[in-house]
Amino acid sequence: MMLNQFLFLGAFLFCAGVYGVVARRNGVLVLMSVELMLNAVSLNFVAFSAHLNDVAGQVFALFVIAIAAAEVGVGLAIVLLIYRNRVSINLDELDTLKG
Amino acid sequence: MTVPDVAFGIIAAAMVLATIGVVTVRNVVHAALYLVIVLAGVAAQYILLTAEFVAWVQVLIYIGAIIVLFLFGIMLTRAPMSNDPDLDNPPGVRLPALVVAIFLLGVLASLLGDAFGKTELEGITPTTTATVGDAIFQNYVIPFEVVSMLLLAALIGAVVIAKRD
């Protein structure tokens, strides 16, 4: 196996996540795209852990997973609050701060 | 072509298709189910990289917990279950997003090809759960404790934000 095949896969996941964050309008779907980006980073961590024979990459992949769990918890709470206040989670309608 | 290479190819192809599904499909529940395929594929890649503890944590936390949270979020925000053109931004936003994503992919791919083009992953020594545990509780015990504080803060924060007052 080449190291690059995993890195290319990670790069693709990350770019798809970037596209999703910008192109999606629904708050839940934007959070899903963020998950794609976090997974791309974890995949890179584990690939380099195998390449360098160092377990640190796996440890940090575990930290990324824990932080992703916290992020989704808080993010979905925010999305629910927005839904409760505005009866819509279309992110482009949240323009109260626009001058 | 060795067996891991073939396995990588099949899983990666499924992951690429499912990833495109996550960011383009017009149904929130289908997007969540495509996300399950992507996350399971990442777990399978971890197994190929002999990181089995991370792979099972990925299955337990992502597929077991985070997807369920997403499905709850979809349910509680009453997302329409049929095709919904409202899920995406108008094409005036989608097209620049696509250009940015493809440009980023090109930059990353050329950089990675330049830097690691010939790096072979050979002779991976399989890591056991004991090795990972030792590393966490010896070298990385302070980040580990910080993560526990972060999870506590996120727990309290989520309760406070979502509380009906």
Chai-1 contact restraints between the chains, C-beta under 6 A:
chainA,res_idxA,chainB,res_idxB,connection_type,confidence,min_distance_angstrom,max_distance_angstrom,comment,restraint_id
A,M1,B,P4,contact,1.0,0.0,6.0,A-B,restraint_1
A,M1,B,L121,contact,1.0,0.0,6.0,A-B,restraint_2
A,L3,B,F116,contact,1.0,0.0,6.0,A-B,restraint_3
A,L3,B,T119,contact,1.0,0.0,6.0,A-B,restraint_4
A,L3,B,L121,contact,1.0,0.0,6.0,A-B,restraint_5
A,N4,B,L112,contact,1.0,0.0,6.0,A-B,restraint_6
A,N4,B,F116,contact,1.0,0.0,6.0,A-B,restraint_7
A,Q5,B,F8,contact,1.0,0.0,6.0,A-B,restraint_8
A,L7,B,L112,contact,1.0,0.0,6.0,A-B,restraint_9
A,L9,B,A12,contact,1.0,0.0,6.0,A-B,restraint_10
A,A11,B,L108,contact,1.0,0.0,6.0,A-B,restraint_11
A,A11,B,A109,contact,1.0,0.0,6.0,A-B,restraint_12
A,L13,B,T19,contact,1.0,0.0,6.0,A-B,restraint_13
A,C15,B,A101,contact,1.0,0.0,6.0,A-B,restraint_14
A,C15,B,L104,contact,1.0,0.0,6.0,A-B,restraint_15
A,C15,B,L105,contact,1.0,0.0,6.0,A-B,restraint_16
A,A16,B,T19,contact,1.0,0.0,6.0,A-B,restraint_17
A,A16,B,V23,contact,1.0,0.0,6.0,A-B,restraint_18
A,V18,B,A101,contact,1.0,0.0,6.0,A-B,restraint_19
A,Y19,B,V23,contact,1.0,0.0,6.0,A-B,restraint_20
A,Y19,B,A97,contact,1.0,0.0,6.0,A-B,restraint_21
A,Y19,B,A101,contact,1.0,0.0,6.0,A-B,restraint_22
A,G20,B,V23,contact,1.0,0.0,6.0,A-B,restraint_23
A,V22,B,A97,contact,1.0,0.0,6.0,A-B,restraint_24
A,A23,B,D88,contact,1.0,0.0,6.0,A-B,restraint_25
A,A23,B,N89,contact,1.0,0.0,6.0,A-B,restraint_26
A,A23,B,R94,contact,1.0,0.0,6.0,A-B,restraint_27
A,A23,B,A97,contact,1.0,0.0,6.0,A-B,restraint_28
A,R25,B,D88,contact,1.0,0.0,6.0,A-B,restraint_29
A,R25,B,N89,contact,1.0,0.0,6.0,A-B,restraint_30
A,N26,B,L87,contact,1.0,0.0,6.0,A-B,restraint_31
A,V28,B,G73,contact,1.0,0.0,6.0,A-B,restraint_32
A,V28,B,I74,contact,1.0,0.0,6.0,A-B,restraint_33
A,L29,B,A31,contact,1.0,0.0,6.0,A-B,restraint_34
A,M32,B,V22,contact,1.0,0.0,6.0,A-B,restraint_35
A,M32,B,L35,contact,1.0,0.0,6.0,A-B,restraint_36
A,N39,B,V42,contact,1.0,0.0,6.0,A-B,restraint_37
A,L43,B,V42,contact,1.0,0.0,6.0,A-B,restraint_38
A,V46,B,Y46,contact,1.0,0.0,6.0,A-B,restraint_39
A,V46,B,L49,contact,1.0,0.0,6.0,A-B,restraint_40
A,V46,B,A51,contact,1.0,0.0,6.0,A-B,restraint_41
A,V46,B,V54,contact,1.0,0.0,6.0,A-B,restraint_42
A,A50,B,L49,contact,1.0,0.0,6.0,A-B,restraint_43
A,A50,B,L121,contact,1.0,0.0,6.0,A-B,restraint_44
A,A50,B,I124,contact,1.0,0.0,6.0,A-B,restraint_45
A,H51,B,L121,contact,1.0,0.0,6.0,A-B,restraint_46
A,V55,B,T127,contact,1.0,0.0,6.0,A-B,restraint_47
A,V55,B,T131,contact,1.0,0.0,6.0,A-B,restraint_48
A,V55,B,V132,contact,1.0,0.0,6.0,A-B,restraint_49
A,V55,B,A135,contact,1.0,0.0,6.0,A-B,restraint_50
A,Q58,B,A51,contact,1.0,0.0,6.0,A-B,restraint_51
A,Q58,B,V54,contact,1.0,0.0,6.0,A-B,restraint_52
A,Q58,B,V132,contact,1.0,0.0,6.0,A-B,restraint_53
A,V59,B,A135,contact,1.0,0.0,6.0,A-B,restraint_54
A,V59,B,I136,contact,1.0,0.0,6.0,A-B,restraint_55
A,V59,B,Y140,contact,1.0,0.0,6.0,A-B,restraint_56
A,A61,B,V54,contact,1.0,0.0,6.0,A-B,restraint_57
A,F63,B,V147,contact,1.0,0.0,6.0,A-B,restraint_58
A,I65,B,V57,contact,1.0,0.0,6.0,A-B,restraint_59
A,I65,B,I61,contact,1.0,0.0,6.0,A-B,restraint_60
A,A66,B,V147,contact,1.0,0.0,6.0,A-B,restraint_61
A,A69,B,I61,contact,1.0,0.0,6.0,A-B,restraint_62
A,A70,B,L150,contact,1.0,0.0,6.0,A-B,restraint_63
A,A70,B,L151,contact,1.0,0.0,6.0,A-B,restraint_64
A,A70,B,A154,contact,1.0,0.0,6.0,A-B,restraint_65
A,V72,B,I66,contact,1.0,0.0,6.0,A-B,restraint_66
A,V72,B,L69,contact,1.0,0.0,6.0,A-B,restraint_67
A,G73,B,A154,contact,1.0,0.0,6.0,A-B,restraint_68
A,G73,B,A158,contact,1.0,0.0,6.0,A-B,restraint_69
A,V74,B,A154,contact,1.0,0.0,6.0,A-B,restraint_70
A,V74,B,G157,contact,1.0,0.0,6.0,A-B,restraint_71
A,V74,B,A158,contact,1.0,0.0,6.0,A-B,restraint_72
A,L76,B,L69,contact,1.0,0.0,6.0,A-B,restraint_73
A,L76,B,G73,contact,1.0,0.0,6.0,A-B,restraint_74
A,A77,B,A158,contact,1.0,0.0,6.0,A-B,restraint_75
A,A77,B,I161,contact,1.0,0.0,6.0,A-B,restraint_76
A,A77,B,A162,contact,1.0,0.0,6.0,A-B,restraint_77
A,I78,B,I161,contact,1.0,0.0,6.0,A-B,restraint_78
A,V79,B,G73,contact,1.0,0.0,6.0,A-B,restraint_79
A,L80,B,L76,contact,1.0,0.0,6.0,A-B,restraint_80
A,L80,B,A162,contact,1.0,0.0,6.0,A-B,restraint_81
A,L81,B,I161,contact,1.0,0.0,6.0,A-B,restraint_82
A,Y83,B,T77,contact,1.0,0.0,6.0,A-B,restraint_83
A,I89,B,T77,contact,1.0,0.0,6.0,A-B,restraint_84
